[in-house]
Structure formats: C-alpha cells, structure tokens
C-alpha cells in the first residue's frame, strides 16, 4: 500500500498486490498443469477434490487480484474508491464530510500479525449511502469472518503483512486532520 499523490486538496492511496498475485498465479498454473497431466490416472474422487481445490484457489486469486485506489478529494468533497480486477472494475463514492478517520485492523491468528486498512465514517453515513452500494457492502460484509459495521469500509478484502498499512493510515489521518 502506498501513497503516491499527496497535496492539500488531493490524497491518493493505492494497493497493488504484485507479490501475492505472482505467487497465486504460479500456484494455479502448476496445479492446473499437474492436474491436466495426471487426470486419466486419478480416480474420480481425487479428480473432484483437486478440481474443487483449484476452483477455491481461483476464487482466492480473484479476491486478491484486485487493484484498489482511493482518491480523497477536498475540492469535490468526496472519496472515490476504484477496485479493478481481471473481470472488470467497480467504483464506490463516499462523502468526505462523513469520513472520520482511518484505522488499522490487526489479526493475531498466527505467529506474525496481519493488517487491513479500514476507513471509518460517521454513524449516519449508511443512511445517506447509494442503495446499490449499500447492498454491495452488506453482501461483502456477510462473506467476511469478522463483520464490520456498515460505517466501516475495508480498503481491501484481504489482510496483508508489513507496516505499509499503518503508514497509509497515518498518511490518511494526517491529511484528513487538516480538514
């Protein structure tokens, strides 16, 4: 996650998961090739399990393969979040007046903690939200293990390691503090 444009009126934060995308692409290609080569030698049960594992890996790839860019624009009074993936793009727009702060969600499920950037809006924000965007957020919220309130929007659908997430939250909060 990086901040690549920071002026008094505009802040742009971007997340492009190159490493995770490369690793998952390599894993998918190797698994698909081995499955193809040994398809006739395996039982139908093993083929089914391997096919389901390949489909699950592909689903994870599609979630991680998203490039996410948030543009905080004071002059327009809004936050535009663009999510681009292999099968299309979608845009979310939020009112900058409803934005309160950015925070980092920390999961300590393993030896090394993982992080996710969360944009926190006012409690009144969900009522003023576009109905289509609200339905999309509710649907995405149901898929996650940890359910966030509707006024907390995750920057990405996945968790990542490293301090870049904390630096991005600090940059957003510093920029928003000058409102």
Secondary structure, 3 states (H helix, E strand, C coil): CEEEEECCCEEEEEECCHHHHHHHHHHHHHHHHHHHHCHHHCCHHHHHHHHHHHHHHHHHHHHHCCEEEEEEECCCCEEEEEEEECCEEEEEEEEHHHEEEEEEEEECCCCCCEEEEEEEECCCHHHHCCHHHHHHHHHHHHHCCCCCCCCEEECCCCCECCCHHHHHHHHHHHHHHCC
